[in-house]
């Protein structure tokens, strides 16, 4: 069965899945690469196997992109709903071993 809440991040070079349940997640987080192409380009330019600290990770769009590009990530998100979705997305992509997710401000 296909889950209607599972979408793909708008990064054409990797199949990164996101759990999307709100309009904001769909409008801004699912389309994060188009929204901030300079952030995408910066992540692509990092030296291989870098460690990224994503402060204010939200649901993890850029953290997931960094992981797909081969980096380790420490993702900090204080909001409980966003943190829960960040964890959902790490599980969905089977990347719990590539990211330390912290619910801190």
C-alpha positions as CSV (number, residue, x, y, z in Angstrom):
1,X,0.0,0.0,0.0
2,X,1.3,3.5,-0.9
3,X,1.3,6.0,1.9
4,X,-0.2,9.3,0.6
5,X,1.9,11.2,3.2
6,X,5.2,10.1,1.7
7,X,6.7,12.5,-0.8
8,X,10.1,12.9,-2.4
9,X,12.4,15.9,-1.7
10,X,12.9,18.0,-4.8
11,X,16.5,16.9,-5.3
12,X,16.8,15.1,-8.6
13,X,20.1,13.3,-7.9
14,X,18.8,11.2,-4.9
15,X,15.6,9.6,-3.9
16,X,15.1,11.2,-0.5
17,X,11.7,10.5,1.1
18,X,9.8,12.9,3.4
19,X,6.8,12.3,5.5
20,X,4.5,15.2,4.6
21,X,1.3,15.9,6.6
22,X,0.9,19.7,6.6
23,X,0.6,22.3,3.9
24,X,3.7,24.1,5.2
25,X,5.7,20.8,4.9
26,X,4.5,20.4,1.4
27,X,5.1,24.0,0.3
28,X,8.4,24.7,1.9
29,X,10.2,21.5,3.2
30,X,9.4,19.2,0.2
31,X,10.6,21.9,-2.2
32,X,13.6,23.0,-0.1
33,X,16.1,22.6,-2.9
34,X,14.1,24.9,-5.2
35,X,13.5,27.3,-2.4
36,X,17.1,27.6,-1.4
37,X,19.3,26.6,-4.4
38,X,22.3,28.3,-2.8
39,X,22.0,26.0,0.3
40,X,21.8,23.0,-2.0
41,X,24.9,24.1,-3.9
42,X,26.8,24.8,-0.7
43,X,26.0,21.3,0.6
44,X,27.2,19.8,-2.7
45,X,30.4,21.8,-2.4
46,X,31.4,20.5,1.1
47,X,34.4,18.2,1.3
48,X,33.5,14.5,1.2
49,X,32.5,13.0,4.5
50,X,32.1,16.3,6.3
51,X,30.1,16.7,9.5
52,X,27.3,19.1,9.2
53,X,25.6,20.8,12.2
54,X,22.1,21.6,11.2
55,X,20.8,24.1,13.8
56,X,17.0,24.5,13.4
57,X,16.8,21.4,11.3
58,X,13.0,21.5,11.1
59,X,11.8,18.2,9.5
60,X,15.3,17.5,8.1
61,X,15.2,18.5,4.4
62,X,18.8,19.8,4.4
63,X,20.0,17.2,6.9
64,X,18.7,14.5,4.7
65,X,20.3,16.0,1.6
66,X,23.6,16.2,3.4
67,X,23.3,12.6,4.4
68,X,22.5,11.6,0.8
69,X,25.6,13.5,-0.3
70,X,27.7,11.3,2.1
71,X,28.1,13.5,5.1
72,X,27.4,12.9,8.8
73,X,24.9,15.2,10.4
74,X,24.1,16.5,13.9
75,X,20.5,17.9,13.6
76,X,19.2,20.2,16.3
77,X,15.5,21.0,16.4
78,X,13.7,22.4,19.5
79,X,10.1,22.1,18.3
80,X,8.6,18.8,19.4
81,X,6.4,18.3,16.3
82,X,9.3,19.1,13.9
83,X,11.7,17.0,15.9
84,X,9.2,14.1,15.7
85,X,8.9,14.5,11.9
86,X,12.7,14.8,11.6
87,X,13.0,11.4,13.4
88,X,10.3,10.0,11.2
89,X,12.2,11.0,8.1
90,X,15.5,9.6,9.3
91,X,13.7,6.2,9.9
92,X,11.9,6.5,6.6
93,X,15.2,6.8,4.8
94,X,17.0,4.3,7.1
95,X,19.6,6.8,8.1
96,X,19.6,6.7,11.8
97,X,23.3,5.7,11.7
98,X,24.2,8.8,9.7
99,X,22.6,11.5,12.0
100,X,22.5,12.4,15.6
101,X,19.1,14.1,16.1
102,X,18.8,16.3,19.2
103,X,15.7,18.1,20.5
104,X,17.6,21.2,21.8
105,X,17.6,24.9,21.1
